[in-house]
């Protein structure tokens, strides 16, 4: 009797569904752990619900922080998948177009200008550091597009992003040198944190993520075609120039929104698509969703570790993700050198 085996396409679909369900289950477990974890250790959920003061702490601080980590990680994971597909480079990350340096410069300028004049203080009070970071990230991406003369040439866009990132980083250093009193506060932004994420920030990031994931889902076939080469994609009649503009806008919006709310959190957007591809080989349409779920799970787990490793003190979550993400990529490189395959 012949044994029936599923086709490769059905097998990949099944693996994608299993991975997605596992990531959502992990997110649910991490939500419970994150809500129960305080500065003095873990508490019982039932005990917290019976104490009005403790429940207010859970509702106003722990729950938005936990869900903020999920949504910010989802934005970074989605942006990483878009960046790697757009540039056809497994080392592309969401900060490749200079958004991280632009956000840091925006925060540095806002801190340096605060209090210099009543008008500046009025505008900065309305704008806030979050708005300054978002505007800085968007302006940096626009500078990259201007320097690259559009999005027609992927390599030129990539180089322009590197140049803009270096230049804006140097300008930020000059601002810091001229106002050394902002160094400590700016360092907190550069190290990344989800400690102060509010419900309004969660709602803003969630709306942004939903909009970006819908657009990325619709344009995923463009990234599938690009993976075969630009000549092949053009032969299929795909308007690459217009589609690249929209994909760059998705990348900039997702990255800018996450960075504005949580600061610079490294390696989540870079590692999430790698982890998905190491488990299942799939199209970009499924990769977008799975990379979002993977990034969300990674950042939630990293935040819980950052709270628990040296409790009652906390580690900056951006430092922890950099160490863990860098270690993972080093392991991939070692695996590649040892002849076991790999992505890098």
C-alpha positions as CSV (number, residue, x, y, z in Angstrom):
1,X,0.0,0.0,0.0
2,X,1.4,3.4,-1.0
3,X,1.9,6.0,1.8
4,X,0.4,9.3,1.0
5,X,2.7,12.3,1.8
6,X,1.6,16.0,1.7
7,X,2.9,18.1,-1.1
8,X,5.6,20.7,-0.4
9,X,3.1,23.5,-0.7
10,X,0.7,22.0,1.8
11,X,3.5,21.1,4.1
12,X,4.8,24.6,4.2
13,X,1.3,26.0,4.8
14,X,0.8,23.5,7.7
15,X,4.2,24.6,9.1
16,X,3.3,28.2,8.8
17,X,0.0,27.7,10.6
18,X,1.7,25.7,13.4
19,X,4.4,28.4,13.8
20,X,1.8,31.2,13.9
21,X,-0.4,29.3,16.5
22,X,2.7,28.6,18.6
23,X,3.8,32.2,18.6
24,X,0.3,33.4,19.6
25,X,0.2,30.9,22.4
26,X,3.6,32.0,23.6
27,X,2.5,35.7,23.5
28,X,-0.5,34.8,25.6
29,X,1.7,33.0,28.2
30,X,4.2,36.0,28.2
31,X,1.3,38.4,28.7
32,X,0.3,36.6,31.9
33,X,3.9,36.5,33.1
34,X,4.5,40.1,32.2
35,X,1.3,41.3,34.0
36,X,2.2,39.2,37.1
37,X,5.8,40.4,37.3
38,X,6.6,43.4,39.5
39,X,9.7,45.0,40.9
40,X,9.7,42.6,43.9
41,X,9.0,39.4,41.9
42,X,5.9,37.6,40.6
43,X,2.5,38.0,42.0
44,X,-0.6,35.9,41.7
45,X,-3.1,37.1,39.2
46,X,-6.0,36.3,41.5
47,X,-4.4,38.2,44.4
48,X,-3.9,41.2,42.1
49,X,-7.5,41.2,41.0
50,X,-8.7,41.3,44.6
51,X,-6.7,44.3,45.5
52,X,-8.0,47.6,43.9
53,X,-4.6,49.4,44.2
54,X,-2.7,46.4,42.8
55,X,-5.2,46.1,40.0
56,X,-4.7,49.8,39.1
57,X,-1.0,49.2,38.9
58,X,-1.6,46.2,36.6
59,X,-4.0,48.2,34.4
60,X,-2.1,51.4,34.2
61,X,1.5,50.2,34.1
62,X,2.1,46.5,33.6
63,X,-0.6,45.6,31.0
64,X,0.2,48.6,28.6
65,X,3.9,47.9,29.0
66,X,3.4,44.2,28.1
67,X,1.2,44.9,25.2
68,X,3.3,47.8,24.1
69,X,6.2,45.4,23.9
70,X,4.1,43.1,21.7
71,X,3.0,45.8,19.3
72,X,6.4,47.5,19.1
73,X,8.0,44.1,18.4
74,X,5.4,43.4,15.7
75,X,6.2,46.7,14.0
76,X,9.9,46.0,14.0
77,X,9.4,42.4,12.8
78,X,7.2,43.6,10.0
79,X,9.7,46.3,9.0
80,X,12.6,43.8,9.1
81,X,10.7,41.5,6.7
82,X,9.9,44.3,4.3
83,X,13.5,45.6,4.4
84,X,15.1,42.3,3.8
85,X,12.7,41.6,0.9
86,X,13.0,45.0,-0.6
87,X,16.8,45.1,-0.5
88,X,17.1,41.3,-1.2
89,X,19.6,41.3,1.6
90,X,19.3,39.0,4.7
91,X,21.3,41.6,6.8
92,X,18.9,44.5,6.1
93,X,17.2,45.8,9.2
94,X,14.5,48.4,9.8
95,X,17.1,51.1,10.7
96,X,18.8,50.8,7.3
97,X,17.4,54.0,5.8
98,X,18.7,56.2,8.6
99,X,15.5,56.3,10.7
100,X,17.3,55.4,13.9
101,X,19.9,58.2,13.6
102,X,17.1,60.7,12.6
103,X,15.0,59.7,15.6
104,X,18.0,60.1,17.9
105,X,18.8,63.5,16.4
106,X,15.2,64.6,16.8
107,X,15.2,63.7,20.5
108,X,18.6,65.4,21.0
109,X,17.5,68.6,19.4
110,X,14.2,68.6,21.4
111,X,16.1,68.1,24.7
112,X,18.7,70.8,23.8
113,X,16.1,73.4,22.7
114,X,13.8,72.8,25.7
115,X,13.8,75.8,27.9
116,X,15.9,78.0,25.6
117,X,12.9,80.2,24.7
118,X,9.2,80.3,25.7
119,X,8.2,79.6,22.1
120,X,10.5,76.6,21.8
121,X,9.3,75.3,25.1
122,X,5.6,75.7,24.0
123,X,6.1,73.8,20.8
124,X,8.2,71.1,22.4
125,X,5.6,70.6,25.1
126,X,3.0,70.1,22.5
127,X,5.2,67.9,20.3
128,X,6.9,65.9,23.0
129,X,9.9,63.6,22.6
130,X,7.8,61.0,20.9
131,X,6.7,63.4,18.2
132,X,10.3,64.7,17.8
133,X,11.6,61.2,17.4
134,X,9.0,60.3,14.8
135,X,9.5,63.5,12.8
136,X,13.3,62.9,12.9
137,X,12.9,59.4,11.7
138,X,10.6,60.4,8.8
139,X,12.8,63.3,7.8
140,X,15.9,61.0,7.7
141,X,14.1,58.6,5.4
142,X,13.1,61.5,3.1
143,X,16.7,62.6,3.1
144,X,17.8,59.1,2.1
145,X,15.2,59.1,-0.8
146,X,16.4,62.5,-1.9
147,X,20.1,61.5,-1.8
148,X,19.3,58.3,-3.7
149,X,17.2,60.2,-6.3
150,X,14.2,58.0,-5.6
151,X,13.8,54.3,-5.2
152,X,14.7,53.1,-8.7
153,X,18.2,51.7,-7.7
154,X,18.2,49.5,-4.7
155,X,22.0,49.7,-4.2
156,X,22.0,53.5,-4.3
157,X,19.1,53.6,-1.8
158,X,21.1,51.3,0.5
159,X,24.2,53.4,0.3
160,X,22.3,56.6,0.8
161,X,20.7,55.2,4.0
162,X,24.1,54.3,5.4
163,X,25.5,57.8,4.6
164,X,22.5,59.6,6.1
165,X,22.7,57.4,9.2
166,X,26.4,58.3,9.7
167,X,26.0,62.0,9.1
168,X,22.9,62.4,11.3
169,X,24.6,60.4,14.0
170,X,27.6,62.8,13.9
171,X,25.2,65.8,14.1
172,X,23.6,64.2,17.1
173,X,27.0,63.8,18.8
174,X,27.7,67.5,18.1
175,X,24.4,68.5,19.7
176,X,25.2,66.3,22.7
177,X,28.6,67.8,23.1
178,X,27.1,71.3,23.0
179,X,24.5,70.3,25.7
180,X,26.1,67.7,27.9
181,X,23.3,67.8,30.4
182,X,21.1,65.9,28.0
183,X,23.5,63.0,27.7
184,X,21.9,60.8,30.4
185,X,18.3,61.2,29.1
186,X,19.4,60.7,25.5
187,X,21.2,57.5,26.6
188,X,18.0,56.2,27.9
189,X,16.3,56.7,24.5
190,X,19.3,55.1,22.7
191,X,19.2,52.0,24.9
192,X,15.5,51.4,24.4
193,X,12.7,50.7,26.9
194,X,9.0,49.9,27.0
195,X,8.7,51.0,30.7
196,X,6.7,54.1,29.9
197,X,4.4,52.9,27.1
198,X,0.8,54.0,27.8
199,X,-2.5,52.8,26.5
200,X,-2.7,55.7,24.0
201,X,0.8,54.7,22.7
202,X,-0.4,51.1,22.4
203,X,-3.4,52.2,20.4
204,X,-1.3,54.3,18.1
205,X,1.1,51.5,17.4
206,X,-1.7,49.0,16.9
207,X,-3.4,51.2,14.4
208,X,-0.1,51.8,12.6
209,X,0.7,48.1,12.6
210,X,-2.7,47.1,11.2
211,X,-2.4,49.6,8.4
212,X,1.2,48.6,7.6
213,X,0.5,44.9,7.7
214,X,-2.5,45.2,5.3
215,X,-0.4,47.2,2.8
216,X,2.5,44.8,3.1
217,X,0.2,41.8,2.7
218,X,-1.2,43.3,-0.6
219,X,2.3,44.1,-1.9
220,X,3.9,40.8,-0.8
221,X,3.8,39.3,-4.4
222,X,6.1,42.2,-5.4
223,X,8.7,41.1,-3.0
224,X,8.3,37.5,-4.2
225,X,9.0,38.7,-7.7
226,X,11.9,40.8,-6.6
227,X,13.5,37.8,-5.0
228,X,13.8,36.4,-8.5
229,X,15.7,39.5,-9.7
230,X,14.6,43.0,-10.9
231,X,14.7,41.9,-14.6
232,X,12.3,39.1,-13.9
233,X,10.0,41.3,-11.9
234,X,9.9,43.9,-14.7
235,X,9.2,41.2,-17.2
236,X,6.1,40.3,-15.2
237,X,4.8,43.8,-15.7
238,X,5.1,44.9,-12.1
239,X,5.5,48.7,-11.7
240,X,8.6,48.4,-9.4
241,X,9.2,52.2,-8.9
242,X,5.7,52.8,-7.5
243,X,5.6,49.6,-5.5
244,X,9.1,50.4,-4.0
245,X,7.8,53.9,-2.9
246,X,4.9,52.3,-1.0
247,X,7.1,49.6,0.6
248,X,9.6,52.2,1.7
249,X,6.7,54.2,3.2
250,X,5.6,51.1,5.1
251,X,9.1,50.5,6.3
252,X,9.5,54.1,7.4
253,X,6.1,54.3,9.1
254,X,6.4,51.1,11.0
255,X,10.0,51.8,12.2
256,X,9.3,55.5,13.0
257,X,6.3,54.6,15.1
258,X,8.0,51.9,17.1
259,X,11.2,54.0,17.7
260,X,9.2,57.0,18.7
261,X,7.4,55.1,21.5
262,X,10.2,52.7,22.7
263,X,13.5,54.2,21.6
264,X,16.2,52.3,19.7
265,X,15.7,48.5,20.2
266,X,18.2,46.6,18.1
267,X,18.2,43.3,16.3
268,X,14.5,42.5,16.8
269,X,13.7,43.5,13.2
270,X,16.8,41.8,11.9
271,X,16.5,38.5,13.8
272,X,12.7,38.0,13.5
273,X,12.6,37.2,9.8
274,X,15.7,35.0,10.1
275,X,14.0,32.9,12.9
276,X,10.9,32.5,10.8
277,X,12.8,31.4,7.7
278,X,14.8,28.9,9.8
279,X,11.6,27.2,10.7
280,X,9.5,27.4,7.6
281,X,10.2,28.4,3.9
282,X,7.3,30.4,2.8
283,X,6.2,33.3,0.6
284,X,6.5,36.9,1.7
285,X,2.8,37.1,2.4
286,X,3.0,34.6,5.2
287,X,6.5,35.9,6.2
288,X,5.1,39.3,7.0
289,X,2.6,38.0,9.5
290,X,5.0,35.4,11.0
291,X,7.8,37.9,11.3
292,X,5.5,40.3,13.1
293,X,4.4,37.6,15.5
294,X,8.0,36.5,16.0
295,X,9.2,40.1,16.6
296,X,6.4,40.7,19.1
297,X,7.2,37.5,21.0
298,X,10.9,38.3,21.1
299,X,10.4,41.8,22.5
300,X,7.9,40.5,25.1
301,X,10.4,37.8,26.2
302,X,13.3,40.3,26.3
303,X,11.3,42.8,28.4
304,X,10.5,40.1,30.9
305,X,14.1,39.0,31.1
306,X,15.2,42.7,31.4
307,X,12.9,43.0,34.4
308,X,13.9,39.8,36.1
309,X,17.7,39.3,35.6
310,X,18.9,41.9,38.1
311,X,15.6,42.6,39.9
312,X,14.5,44.9,41.5
313,X,16.6,46.9,39.0
314,X,16.0,46.6,35.3
315,X,18.3,46.2,32.3
316,X,17.6,48.3,29.2
317,X,15.7,46.1,26.9
318,X,17.6,47.4,23.9
319,X,20.9,46.1,25.4
320,X,19.4,42.7,26.0
321,X,18.0,42.4,22.5
322,X,21.4,43.4,21.0
323,X,23.2,40.8,23.0
324,X,20.8,38.0,22.3
325,X,20.2,39.0,18.7
326,X,23.9,39.4,18.0
327,X,24.6,36.1,19.6
328,X,22.1,34.4,17.4
329,X,23.6,35.9,14.2
330,X,27.1,34.9,15.3
331,X,25.8,31.4,15.7
332,X,24.3,31.5,12.2
333,X,27.7,32.6,10.8
334,X,29.5,29.9,12.7
335,X,27.0,27.3,11.4
336,X,27.6,28.6,7.9
337,X,31.4,28.3,8.2
338,X,31.0,24.8,9.6
339,X,29.2,23.7,6.5
340,X,25.7,23.3,8.0
341,X,24.1,25.8,5.7
342,X,22.4,28.8,7.1
343,X,21.1,32.2,6.0
344,X,24.2,34.3,6.2
